[in-house]
Amino acid sequence: REVTAGTAFEPHQALYAGADGFSDISLILDELPRYLAPNGVFLCEIGGHQKEGVIALFESRSELQRCTLSFNYDIAGFARVMVLRS
């Protein structure tokens, strides 16, 4: 794949996260219950068009239902950070 000046220093996984773009987010959500303390907060940058997929992944994990999911938005109005609070 072509590397451009804007992506030259990004880790490979950040640019190519599986066929649907969610493999790393899915892995993180699988492991998160082991690490997120009570009253803890987890922040993760997401792609500008990944909000609906993140919601679906979150809702499919019963062990995360003790958490609340919200998003922080960039200046263009795209969800760019998922925020999970336990």
N, C-alpha and C positions, 0 to 999 in steps of 0.2 A: 504494500500500500504506500501511497505517496505521503511523504512527510513534508509539511509546509512550515514556514517560520512560526506560525501560531501554534503548531502542535509538536514542534521538535523536542520539547522538554517534558511533554506529557507521558506518563507511563502507558505502556501498550494497553493494559487493561482498561484504562480510562477512556480510550478511544474505540476499542473493539470488545465490547462486553457481550459476546454471544450473538446469536442470530437475531434476537429480539431486543438486544440492548439492556437486558435486565438481569443477566446472569450474576453479576457482582452484587447488585442490590438484593437479589433473592438470597444469595449466600449470607450477606450481612444480616438480613432480617431473620434468617434461620438461626444464626448464632447470637443475636442480640439479647434474647432473654437470659442467657448465661452471664452477661456482663452489665446489663443496665440495672443499676441499684434502685431501690425504692426512692421515689422523688427525684430520680435522675433524668437527665435530658440528653438526647442523642441528636446530633445534627449531621446531615449528609447532603452534599451537593448532588443535584440531579440534572438531567438534561431538560431543556426548556419545554419539551413536549412529552415528558414522562409522568406527569402528575397522575393521570388516570390509571396508568399501569402500576404505579406505586400504591395507589389506593387499593387496587385489586389484590396486589401481593400482601399488603397489610391486612386486609379483611380476611384473607384466606388462612391466616395464622392465628389460631385460637389462643396460643400462648401470649400473643401481643395485645389481646383485647383488654388487658388491664391498663394499656397505654392509650394516650390520645395522640392523634396524628394531625398535624397542621403543616402549613407551608409558608415560607417567606418568598416574596416575589421580587424580581428584578425591576429595573426602571421601565422596561418594555412590557411589564405585566405578566411575565412568564414565571411559573413556580420554579424556583432554582434551588431551594433548600427544603428538604423534608425535616420536620421537627417532631420527634417522638418524646413524649413525657410519660414517665411511669407514675 
